[in-house]
Amino acid sequence: MVRVEISLFATLRSYHPQGRDRGSEGFTLKVESATTLAQIYDTLGIPPEEVKMNFVNNRHQSPDYQVQEGDKIALFPPIAGG
């Protein structure tokens, strides 16, 4: 098992395990080694199409990235504006 820290932003905050009102807070998640970001979406119940960008340790990563102990993960939805 490895521990990762996850932060959810904007509309993805509703998938925070402790509820939407805790959504602005990051949380620790224990997962099996070699777990991918896409598998973390599934664990949290996030449909893959709702995640536009993944950052791990401040670097953009693809959904097939395998997380490692202590990774800091930030997930962002598509955001429109102007």
C-alpha positions as CSV (number, residue, x, y, z in Angstrom):
1,M,0.0,0.0,0.0
2,V,1.1,3.6,-0.7
3,R,-0.3,6.8,0.6
4,V,-1.1,9.7,-1.7
5,E,-2.5,13.2,-1.0
6,I,-5.4,14.3,-3.2
7,S,-6.8,17.7,-3.8
8,L,-10.0,18.2,-5.8
9,F,-10.9,21.5,-7.4
10,A,-14.0,23.2,-8.6
11,T,-16.9,20.8,-9.4
12,L,-14.7,17.8,-8.5
13,R,-15.0,18.8,-4.8
14,S,-18.3,17.0,-4.7
15,Y,-16.4,13.7,-4.9
16,H,-14.5,14.4,-1.6
17,P,-15.0,11.2,0.5
18,Q,-16.1,13.3,3.5
19,G,-18.6,15.4,1.6
20,R,-18.8,18.5,-0.6
21,D,-18.4,20.8,2.4
22,R,-14.9,19.3,2.9
23,G,-14.1,19.6,-0.7
24,S,-11.6,22.4,-0.5
25,E,-9.4,20.3,1.9
26,G,-7.0,17.7,0.6
27,F,-7.1,14.2,1.9
28,T,-4.9,11.1,2.2
29,L,-5.8,8.0,0.3
30,K,-4.2,4.5,0.7
31,V,-4.0,2.6,-2.6
32,E,-2.2,-0.5,-3.8
33,S,1.2,0.1,-5.4
34,A,1.1,0.5,-9.2
35,T,-2.4,2.1,-8.9
36,T,-3.0,4.6,-11.8
37,L,-4.7,8.0,-11.6
38,A,-7.6,6.5,-13.7
39,Q,-8.1,3.9,-11.0
40,I,-8.1,6.6,-8.3
41,Y,-10.9,8.3,-10.3
42,D,-12.8,5.0,-10.2
43,T,-12.2,4.6,-6.4
44,L,-13.6,8.1,-5.8
45,G,-16.5,7.7,-8.2
46,I,-15.3,10.4,-10.6
47,P,-16.3,9.8,-14.2
48,P,-13.1,10.0,-16.3
49,E,-14.6,12.6,-18.6
50,E,-15.0,15.0,-15.7
51,V,-11.2,15.2,-15.1
52,K,-9.5,17.6,-17.6
53,M,-6.1,17.9,-15.9
54,N,-4.0,15.8,-13.5
55,F,-1.0,17.2,-11.6
56,V,1.3,15.0,-9.6
57,N,3.9,16.8,-7.6
58,N,3.1,19.9,-9.7
59,R,3.8,18.1,-13.0
60,H,1.1,17.3,-15.5
61,Q,0.6,13.5,-15.8
62,S,-1.6,11.2,-17.9
63,P,-4.4,9.1,-16.4
64,D,-2.2,6.0,-16.8
65,Y,0.5,7.4,-14.4
66,Q,1.2,4.9,-11.6
67,V,1.2,6.7,-8.2
68,Q,4.0,6.4,-5.8
69,E,4.3,6.8,-2.0
70,G,3.9,10.5,-1.0
71,D,2.6,11.8,-4.3
72,K,0.6,15.0,-4.1
73,I,-2.2,14.7,-6.7
74,A,-4.4,17.6,-7.9
75,L,-7.4,16.9,-10.1
76,F,-9.1,19.6,-12.1
77,P,-12.3,19.5,-14.2
78,P,-12.8,21.3,-17.6
79,I,-13.3,25.0,-16.8
80,A,-14.9,27.5,-19.2
81,G,-14.7,31.2,-18.8
82,G,-13.8,34.3,-20.6
